[in-house]
Amino acid sequence: MITVIRQTRSSRRLLMRRQAMVARSTVLGVLLAMLLSVSGVFLSAAPARANDYYSSITEASAANVDWMSRVPDGTNLAWLSVPGTHDSLALCGDTPDPDTGQCSGIATSITQTQENHGFSAKTLTTQFDAGIRALDIRVRVDKGDEGLKFTVHHGATYQYANFTDVLKATYGFLSDHPGETVLMNLKAECTGSTFSCKDADGFGTDEWRKKIFDSYLNGRSYTGDGNESTPSTAWRDLFWGPSVTGKSQSSRVPTLGEVRGKVVLLGYRNTSGGIFGGYGLKQPYPSGGSNEEYVQDDFELTTISDIDDKWEKVRAHLRRTNGTWDGSRPGEKEHEYKQDALYLNYTSGSGAGVHPYTAAGGTPTATGVNNFLIQCLRAEKDRCPEFYAGRDDRFGGRSDLDRMGVMMMDFPGGKLIDEIIARNSVTHTAIRDVMVVGDSISHGYEGDHTWRYRLWDWARSKKWPVTFVGPYRGTVQQADAQPPRPPVLGESSGGEPTEPLPGDARVQGEYAEDVNAGFSAGGSAHYALWGRSLTRTVPTIKPVMQELKAKGRTPDLLLVELGFNDIGWYGAGADLVGTMKRFVDNARAANPDVRIVLANVPQRTTLGDANPQLPQRISDYNAALAKAAPGWSTSASPVELADLNKAMGCDPKATTCATTYDGLHPNALGEYRIAQAFGTVLHKEFGMGAAAPDVPDSAPGRSLATPSGMKFDGSQQGVTATWNKVFGAHTYDVQWRDVTTDPNADWHDVVPGVSAPRYDMSWQFTDQPYDGHTYEVRARAVAGDGAANRSSWSSVVRGKAAPTTAGRPPGLAATAGAGSIDVRWSAPTDSPSGSIVRYAVWVYDKSTPMNHSRIIGYPASARSARITGVTAGHEYVILVCAWNASGEGKPSMSDTVVPG
């Protein structure tokens, strides 16, 4: 039977009739005391008096009762500083006095680790009110009138509470304070050895220990007769579900918002300390693995002088938790700082010559661990110089003591608890959801980190619990190796991307392999798209924000990087400022309180004669934006500017730029620079983070594998080469040569780069291939300009060309009208042309920067077309190609025509 002890005189007889288990623990406690006494070991002087750091839990601030409710939802549990108790209900070592409800005797001093504020887990309520949010519960399998249950123990000693008491006390607290969460470590305590407890006969196995815990979750109490069970209270809803599946551990540490009002099971240990695989968090307590990197629990002390060593272990784990190292201690540099890892630090210690209260509170001649700890947090007595200004050269890594992890303590003082809780950030609650709106500079290509990731990583490092939101999550995915496709019938988009559909490759690309898993899983959302213009985004921003609002993720802050495509491709200039104002207005229509940071447009390296007016147009727009944007702010919706042009620092007269991989798009260094440009505004204007993002002096280039699996196909278009995709490649350089008469012929470059791991020889770049000629092809992966961003050349693949594409459409004529161009052609008559499925009409605007073009598809029956949407006064050239089953044939080209 499981007995609940009340602190009244009438309980005297009940105490005398406790189970043999309890009596046995008392005898063992006395035995232990006698052994220690006979050996002549004086455990310590009387316990230290209560003070700030020791045995004064009720002196903690009254505000601690709901301290977690003031911490933002997005805060990862790993970022917190959480006060906890070791052996949370270890209150006794002997029979309690029924008159006082207090334990007595040396056995108690050996086993007690916490102040006694009531049996039946009533002490937990005091701990919760003081701010304790991490528990350490040790249980024994008991068989009584209620079936198989857990009773709470410390070693051999029953602690006058059972597991149901723990659950009830915790449930009551969380019901009253739903903004809090409780972390729990559970351990099967009974080894059956001399000074330990023994589980009920026949049920001291790991299988039964797991089954009994599951019975609490599922509301089925085992009777002790095989697998027979009876209904009981189900406690599963009290726990955060992923931590108590019974099948697998949670692969991640949750955010506070996910677990408010819940108990998070950190780990469930067996009697030898091993982890049951179906429970808890995998990171700090991996099943079958070592957790020494994340959990410091070295408790064994022999003499009082060993307390100093215990403190140094606590201090070393604080260094590891905060990414600091001590060069005088071997191996400390090898531990990587892990922002999202949860660390547990046990300050407790005991042994044959040291009581738990001595290790915690100290003696007149020895400093206790709790005292060491509060001195460290208060920067007293040079206790933790590695975390404060003026540290000597042997210390390295981060200098901040900005998180403590979970501190599992014996006899914590109220002010020590206050000091730990004070380490938690309760700021930045006004900005919760951030959306990046941009083009290719913000979107990124598969294998990039992106500046969005650099900013997210900075936010994590500063404990800003921001959530990035938006309809997309990926980068631009490298195209698959597919044969050329004919144009769709009717007008195409002319290069302006449409909104991606679910599964669209343009937003499904992966990030760099070393990107933090938390970003890929939940931090990578955005609204940036390769090729997007500001003009096209204006009508979409409101519905996108409204859709997010319907899902409970209304953007509080927009980080906007748009405009280059409008200026570079469509000739905009200072007039684009009016378009940006309409963007701001539409965003406010969805959320009147949205904060907005607008980036100006960066200059790119020279395009020479291709777009000579581009630098001046960018300068004109940036000047107009700087003048107009400050006047767009309202008290509820401020608008700030980020100087992206200065951050990138590209010279429009130069041919290279250190922050880009192609003269425009950011390389790793550029990603850091853009993140700093936005982060500086967030820090200065919105108070985000303790400092703006740092930028390294240099950033590593990208290592690319050499293309492999080269294959050649001479049918259909005549020369087709394929190879295996190289992750992280933006494009591929391809070279070919005709070796029919000269095996050492010069290589010819395919320009521009090939976007997929396939090359089809095309009329656009050469008038080849020739039927019956032998060709060689090779490829290399490319991720930007310069040799550092290229792989080695692949092996050479060879084959004979036998093209079966259609011939040139004869009789092409183009006539310009006032606002259109009329085109006529005839059908090819050569033998491969009989299978024509479509015509492609290419419209080249020679007067537009970079010779802007569009393609229009027409059915096989077409012989004429009227092209509209042309600009009066511009020079146009029209090309017409025939498509058959083998692909696109060579074109016929018109003379230059000028509409209007």
N, C-alpha and C positions, 0 to 999 in steps of 0.2 A: 504494500500500500504506500502511496505517496502522501507524505504528511506535510501539511502547511502549519507552521508554528506561529501562534499569536503570542504577543509579549504581555501575558497576564499571569497572575498567580494561579489561576485555575488550570494553567497548562502544565503544572509541575508533574502530575501523574502521567500525562501524555508524554512528557519528555522522558520519564523513567521507562516508558514502554516503547521507545523507538525501536526500529528494526535492528537486527543484529549487525547490519551493515554500519549503522551509525555508531553503535557501541564499539565495534571493531576499530573504527577509525579513531575513536577516543583512546583506546588502549595503545594503538600504534603511535598516537601523538605523544602519550606519556612515555612510551618506550623510547621514542626518539629523544625526548627531553632528558631521560635518564642517561642515555648513551652519551649525549653531549656533555652532561654534567660530570659523569664519571671520567670522561676524557680530559676534563679540566679546561675545556674551551669556554671562555666567557663570551657569549655571542655579541653583546654590546651593552652600552649603558642604556638607561631608560630612553624611550623614544624622544626625539627632539620635540620642542614645543611647536605648536602650530604657528605658521608665519606665511608670508606672501607665497612662498613656493611649495610649502609642505603642509598637508593635512588640514586644509582650510577651505574645502571645496564650497562651502556655503557662503564664502566671502567673495565669490565670483560676481561679476557685474550682473545685475538683474536683466540687462539688455541681451545677455547671452542666450536667453530662453528661445529666441527666434532669430539668431544671428544669420542663419543660412537664408532666411527669407529676404534679406537685403543684398544678397549676392545674385548677380544676373543669371538667368536661365542657362545661357550658353556657356557658362563656366564649366570646364572639364573638372571632374572630381580630382584628377591628378594635379590640378593647379592649386588646390586648396591647402590650407594649413588646418588640420583637424585634430583637436584634442581628444584623446581616447584613454581608456583604462585597461590595464593588463590584469587578467584574471578579475574581471569586473565585479564579481560577487564573492570574492574570497574574503570573507568577513570573520571566519571562525576557525579554530583548531580544536575546540573542546565544547562540551555541552554549555549552551548559554544559560545564564542565570535567569530563571523564569520571572524573578521580581524586576530585573532591570532590562532584560532582553539583550544584555551584553555578554560577550564571550570573555573568558579569562584563562590565565595559565600560559606557560611558556609555549605550549603547542600552538596557541593562537598567535603569539608573536612570530612564530616561525612561518605560519601559513597565511596570515592576514596580509592583504595587499591594498585594501581600500578602507576608507572610513565606513563605519557601520551606521547607516541611516535607516535601518529597518530590514527585516527578513522578508521572505516571499517576494524578493525582487523589488521591494519598496525603495531600496537604495538606488536603483536605476533612475527613479523619478528625480531624486536629488541630483544625480549626475547629469541627467538630461537638462534640468533647469539651469545648471551651472554652465552648460555649453558643451558637455561631452557628447560626441557624436560617433564614437567608434567603441565597440564592445568586444570583449574577449570572453567567450562563454565556454566552459569545460563541462562535459556531461558524462553521466554513467547510465548504462541501460539498467532499468529497474523493472521488476515484474511485481505488480500489486493488484489491488481490486479493480483498477481501471485499465488493466492490461499492461502492455509494454510501453514504458514512457522513459523520458530522460529526467534525471535529477542532476542538480548542479553540484559540482565537486571542485576541490582543489587538492589534487593528490588523493590521499585516503579520506579526506575530510569532507563530509556532507555540509553544504552551505545553507541549509534550511530554505531552499527554493527549488522549484522544478522548472523545466523548460517552458511549460505553459505560463508560469508566473512571468518569465522573461517576455514572452510574446504579448501577454496582456498588458504589461507595463509599457512596452514599446508601442503597441497599438494605441493605448490611451494617450500617450504623449503625441504621436503623429496625428491622431485625430484632432487634438486640440491645436496642433501646430503643423498644418499641412504643408507649409513652406520648407520644412526641415526634411532631412533624411538621416538614416542611421546605418552605419557600416558595421557589419558583424563578422567576426571570426569565430568559427565553431570548431571544437576539438573533442574527439573521443578521448577521455582522460584515463580510463582504467586499463593499466597494463597487467594487473594481477600480481605484481611483484610485492615485496614485503611492505614497502612504504607507499604503495599505490592502492587504489580501490580495485574491486573486481566486479565485472558486469554480472547480471543475473545469470545463473547457471544455464548453459545451453544457448545463450544469446550474445556471447562476447566475440562475435565475428564481424568483419567489415560488411558482409552482406546484410546482417541484421541492423547494423548501425545506420546504413543507408536506407534500409526499408523503414525503419522507425522514423527517421527524419522525413522521409516522403509521406509517412502516415500523418504527420502534423500538417504537411502542405495540403494533402488531399482529403483530410477529414475522415480517415478510416483508421481506427485504433486496433492494433493487433492484440488478440486475447492472450497470446502465448501458446495457443494450441494450433501448431502448424501455421498455415496462412489464414486462419479464421480471423475475421475482423468485425468490429461493430462501428456504427456511425459516431463521429466526434466532430469537434469544431475544425473547419478547414481554414488554414492560415496562408494559403498560397497567395492570395491577393495582397497580403501585407508585404510580400517580397517583390523586388524588381525581377520580372520573369526570366530574362536571360541568365540570371545568376543561379537559378534553381531548376534548370531543366531536368537534371538527373541523367542527361545523355551527353551533354557537352558543355564546356566552360564558355563563358562569354569571351569573344575574341577581342573585345574593346572595352575601354573604360568609358562609362557614360558621362553625359553632361548632367549638371545639377537639375536642369529643367526636366530631364527625363525621369528622375527618380524622386522628386519631391513627394513626401508622404509615404515613401516606401523604405524597406530595409534592403540594402545591397549586401548580399552574402559575398564577402571577399574570398573566403576559402573554407573548406570543410576538411579537417585533417584527421587522419587515423591516429592510433596510439603511438606510433613511431614517428609521427610528424609528416608522413606522406600525404599527398593531396588526393582526395577522391575526385576523379576526372570529370564527373558530371556536374560539378558545383563550383560556383565562385567565378573569379576573373582570372583568365589565363595568364595575363601579363605578370602580375606580382606573384601568383601562386600556380605555376604551370604543373599540370599533372605529370608525374614521372620525371620532372626536371628540377634543376636547382633554382632556388629563388634568392640566393645570397646577394645577388646584385641589387635586389629591390627591397629585401627585408633584412633588417639588422635585429637579431634576437639572441645575442650571446649573453646569457644571464648568469653563468656560473662564476661565483666569486669565492675565494678561499679565505681571505682576510680583509680587514677594513682598508688596508692599503691598496687593495685591488679596485676600490671604487674609482680611483683616478683612471685606471685602465678602461673601466666601463665607460666613463665619460668620454674618453678619447674615441671609443667606438661609436658612441652616439654622435659626436662631433664629426667624425669621418663620414658618417652616413649623411649628415646634413650637407657636407661638401658634395657628396655624390648627387644628392637630391637637387642641388642648385648649380651643378656644373662647375664646381670649383675644385682645384687640386692643390695638394701640398707636395712640392718637389722633393722634400726630404723623406717622403714615404714612398717606397718603390711600388710601382704599378698604378698609382692614382691617375696618372695622365691617360691611361689606357681606357678609362671608363668614359664613354661618350655621354654627353648631356642629352637627356631624353625628356623633352618638355611634356609629352603626353603620357609618360610612365608614372604609375602610382607607386610611391615609396612608403614603407612602414618602418618606423624606428622605435624599438622598445627600449625605454630607459630603465626598465626593471632589472634587478639583480639580487641574488641571494646565494647562500651556500652554508657550509658547516660553521663558518665563523662570521657570517654576516646575515642579519635579519633583513627582510624586505624594507622595513621602515628605516633601517640604518643606511641601506644603499640609497634610498630616496631622500631622507632627511638629514643624513650625516650625523656626526657626533661633535662634541666640543673641539676635537682636534682634527676632524676629517670632514671635508666638504662633501655633501651628498650630491647625487646626480641632478636632482631637481634644482638645487642651488646653482650648480654649474650652468644649467640650462637657462635659468632666468637671468643670470649674469651675462650669458652669451647674447640673449635677446635684447637686453638693455645696454649692451656695449660697455659693460662694467669690468674692471680689473683685467682689461686686455684679454678677455676670455676667448674670443673668436676673432682674432685680428684679420683672418682671411676674408671676412665679410664686410670689412669697413675700410674707410679711407686711410691711406698711409701704410698699407700692408707691405711687408718686405718682399724681396724678389723671389723668395722660394714659393710663393703662392701664385697660381695662375688660373686661367679660365675666367668665368664670370665672378664678379665681386659682390653680387647682390644675394642677400638672404631673404628672397622674396617669396619663398614657400618652404614649408616644413614637412609636407606630406602628412602622414598619419602618425601622431605621437602617442604611443601606448605607454601610460605612466602608472606608477604606484603612488598612492597618497598625493595626488596633485593638489597644489595650493590654488586658491581662487584667482590670485593675481597672475600666476603662471598660466592658467587657462586663458585669462584675459589677453596676455601677451601673445599667445599663439593665435587666438581668434583675430587679433588686430592685424595679423599678416595678410588677411584676406581682403581682396579688392571689392568695394561696394560701389564703385563709380561706373560711368559709361552706360548707365541704364537707359538713357534717352535714345541711343542709337543701337539698335539691335540687328536690323537686317540691311545689308548693303548690296547694291546691284551695280556691277560694272557694265557700262553700255559703250560699245566700241566697234572697231573694225579689225582688220588683221593684226594690227599692232597689239591689240588686247586679246584677240582670240588665240593666236599661237598655232604653230604647226605640230603635228604629232612628234613627240620626243622632246618638245620644249618644256621648260619649267613654267614659263610665262611670268610676267610681272604681277599678275593676280596672285600667283602662288607666293611670290616674294613678300607681297603685302600681307597676305593671310598668315604667313610664317612670322612676320614681325608682330602682327596683332596677337598671335599666340604667345610670343615671347614676352609681350607686355601685359598678358592676361586680360586683353580686351576680348570678351566673349562674343565676337561678332559672327554672324551667319551670313555667308554670301548666298544670294538668291538670284533666280533667273530661270528661264525656260531651258537653257542648254547647260551641259556639264563638261563636254570634251573639247579637244582641240580639233583642227582640221585633219581628218584621217587621210593618210596617203591612199591614192587611188589604186584600185585593184588592176591587175593586168588583164585588160579586156580589149577586144578588137575595136577599131574605130566605129563610131555609131553615126548614122546619117542624122542631119538636123531634123528637128520636129517640124511638122507642117505649120506654116504661118510664121509670124514674127517671133524671134527669140528675145531674151531679156537684154541682149547687148552687153552682157557682162555684169549687170546688176543682180545680185543674188536674191532669189525669193526666200521667204521664210522656210527654214528646214522643217520637214515632217519628222515624226518619230522614227528613229533608226537611220536618219540621213547621215551619210558618211562625213559630211562637213562638220558635224558636231559630236562625232563619236570617237575621235582620235584620243589616244592615250597620252599621258604626260611623261616626263622623264622618269626613268626607272627608280631614281632615288627620291622622288617626291613622297612626302609623308602620306601614309595611307589615309589619315584623317581628312586630308584635302581631297583626295580622289573620291572618298566615300561620301563626304558631305559638305566640303568647303569650296568645291570647284564650280558651283552654279554661277551662271553669268548670262548676259544678253549682248554678246559681241559676235560678229560674224565677218568672216573674210570677205572683203570686197564691198562691205556695206558703206553707204553714204549717209551723211546727216539728213539730207533731204528725204530719203526713203524712211528714215527712222522716226521722223516727226509724227506721222499718223499712227505709228504702231506703239509708241511708248505708253500711251494711256491705256489701251486694252491689255497690254502685257502686264502693267502694274495692277490693273483691276483684277486680272485673272489670278495674280499672286495674292492679292488681298483676299479673294474668295477662299484661298487655301490657308489664310492666317499668316501670310508672310509679306505684309505690305512693306516695300522698301522705305526705310527711314532716311537713307542716304544714297545718292546716285554719284558714281564716279564716271564721268563722261569723257571719252576720247574719240572724237569724230571730226571729220572735216577734210582729211587729206584727199580722200577719193573725190569729193565734190570739187576741190581745187585742182587736183592733179589730172583728173579724167574729164571733167565737165566744165572746166574753165571758170569756176567761181573765184571770187576774191573777197573784198571787204563786204560786199553785199550779203555774204553768207551769214553775217551776224544776225540779220533779221530772221533767218531760218533757225538759228540757235535759240533766239528768243521764243519762237513758236514752240520749239521743243520744250523749253522750260515751262511755258504756259500749259502745255498738254500734260506734262508730268504732274504739275500742281493740280490739274483737274482730277487726277486720280488720288493724290494725297497732298492736301494744301500745306502740310507741315514738312514736306520732304526737304532735306538739306541736299545741296547740289555742289559738287566740285567739278568745274569745267576745265579741261586741259586745252591749251592752245595747240596749234599744229606744228609738228617738228619739221625743220628743213631736212632734206635728204641730199645725198651726194649728187654730183652733176649728172644730168641726162644729156648734156650737150645740146645739139640742135633738135633733139626730140621734143623738148618742152622748155624752151629758153625763158618763157615768162613765169615759170613755176615759182622760183625763189621770191620774186617781187609780189606775186599774188598771195603767197603764204605770209610774207611780212605785212602786207596790207590788212589781211584778215586778222592776224594776231594783234596788230595795233588797234584795230576797230573793236575787237573783243575786249581788250584790256580797258578801253574807254567806256564801253557800254555796260559790261557785265556787273560792275559794282552797283549800278542803279537798279538792277533787277531784284535785289535782296528785299525780303520782307522780314518782319520780326519773327514770324513763324517759319519762314523758309529762306534762310540765308543762301546766297550764291557766292562761292569763293573760286579763285583761279589757281590752277597748278601750272607752273612754267615747264611744260614738257619739252619745249624747244631748247631751253637752256640745259635741262637735264641730259638730253641726248647729245647736244653740242656738235652737231654735224655741220660741216662747212659745205654750202651748196656749190662751191667752186672746186672742191676736192673730189678725188676719185674713190677714197676710202674713208670710213668713220669707225673709230674704235669701239663704239657702242652698238654697232649693227653688224649683221652678217651679210647684208646685201645693199647697204647704203640707206635703208629705211627701217627694216624690221629689227627689233632688239635682239642682240645676242645675250649671253648670260650677264655680262656687265651692264648692258642696256636695261635688262629686266630689273636689276637692282636700282638703277638710276630712276626709272619711271616709278617704281615703288616708293623711292625716297621723295620724289616730287609730290606724289599724292599724300604720302605719309606725313610729310612736313606740314602740309596744310591741315591734315587731320589733327596733328599734335598741337599746332599753334592756335588754330581757330576753334577747334572742337574739344581740346583737352584730352585727346586720345594718347595713351601711352606716356611713360615717363620721359621718353626722348623720341626724336624722329628716327626713322630707319637709317642704319649705317649702310655704307657702300664699300665693298672691298676694293683694294687697290687694283686687283685684277680678278678675272674669273676664268675658269678652265674652259677650253674649247670642247667640241663634241668629238668623241671617238666613234668612228663609223666602221662597220665591218665591210669587207670587200664583197661585192656581189658574187654569188655562187649559183650553180645550177644553170649555166648558160645553155640555151637551145636556139636552133635556127630553123626557120620554115621559109622555103622559097616559093610556095604556092600562093595563090590569091594575089596579094599586093606585090609579091616578088621578093621582098626582104623583110622578114619579121624576126626579131630576136626577143626572147624572154629570159628572165632570171628570177631568183628568189628575192622577195622583199627585204630590204635592209631597214631595220627599225631606226628611226631618228633621221632618215634621209629626207630632205625636202624635195630634192629632184635627183636626177642621174645625168651625168655627162655620158654621152654616147659618141663613139667614133666608128666610122666605117671606111672601107676602102675596096676598090675593085681590083682584084688580083688575077684577073683573067689572063692578062699578058705580062704582068710584072708582080711577082710574089712579094716584092719589097716596096710596093707603091706607098705613097704618102697617105697618112690617115687624114680623114676629113671630119671636122667637128659637126655634130648636130646641134644647132642653135635655134631657139633657146633650149634649156634643159628639159629632159623628159620627166613628166610628173608621175609616171607609174613604172613598175618593173617590166616594161615592154616597149619595144621600138618598132614602128612600122614606117618604112621609107615612104616619104610623102612628097608630093609636088611642091608643098609650101617651102621646102628648104633645098630641094635638088631636083633636077630633071630626070634623075635615074629612078628606078632600076631598069636595066636593059635585059631583055629576055635572053637567057642562056649564059649570062655573065656570072662569074663566081665572086662572091663578096665575103668579107670578114667583118665581124662586129665585136666590139668590146665595150664595157661599161664600168663606171665607178660611181659610188654614192657621194652626194653633195649635200652639205647643210649650210652653204653660204659661200662668200667670196674667200679666196685665199687657200693656200695649200693645207692649212691647218684644219679646214672644214671639208676636206675631201679624203676619200679612201684611196687605196691602191687600185690600179686597173685590174679588172677581172681577167680570167683566161679568155682567149680568143675563140669565137665560134664561127664556123665557115659553112657556106652552102651555095647552091646554084639557084638563080632567080628564074621564075617562070610565071610572070604576072598575068593575071586574067581580068584586070580592071577594064572599064570602058574607056573609049577614046575621048578626045576633046569634042564638045558640042560645036558643030560648025555654024557659021553664019551669025555669030553673036553681034548684036548692034544695040547700043544704048543711046536714048534720046532724052535730053533734059527738058522738063516742063517748068512751070512757075513754082510748084511746090512738090514735084515728084520727078521720077526717072522711069521711063518706059524701056523695057528690055525685051529683045526677041532673040531666039536661037532655034536651031534644028537639032534633031536627034542624031547621035553618032551612028555610023553605019558599019564600023569594023566588027569582026566576029564576036569578041567578048561582050559587045554592047547590047546583045539581045536580051539580057536579063536586067535591064535598068529598072530600079525600084523607086528612084527619087532623084530630083535635081537639087543641088545646093547653090544658092545665089549669095555670093559674098559681096558686101557693100563696104568699101573702104572710103572713109572720110579723111582725105589727105590733109585737110585744113585743121583737123583736131589734134591736140597734143598726143604724141605716141600713135598717130594714125589709127584712131579708134575704128573698130569694125563691128559688123553684126552679120549674122548668117540667117537666111530665110530658106526654109524647106518648101519644095513644090512637088506635087505628085508626078509620076512617070509620064502622064499624058500632057503635062504642061509644055508649052512652047513660048510662052510670053509671061511677063510679070510687070506690074506697076508698083514701084517702090515709093512709099510715102514716108513722111517724118524726116525728110531731108532739110538741110539748112540752105537758104538762098545765099549764093555767093561762095559756097564751099566747093572745093574740087573733089570729085568722086571718081573712083574706078570700080567697075563691076566685073566680077569673075563668075563663071558658071561651070560647075562640075557635074558629071553624071555619076550616080551611085548604082552599082549592081551588087550581086551577092558577094563579090570579092572585096568590095570596099569602094573608096572614092577614086575616080579617075582623074586624069590631068585636066586643068581648066583651060577654058578660052577666056581671054581678057579683052575688055573694051578699051576704047580711048578714054581720056579724061573728059568728064562732062561737068558742067556747072549749072545747077538749077537756078531759075530766076533770072 
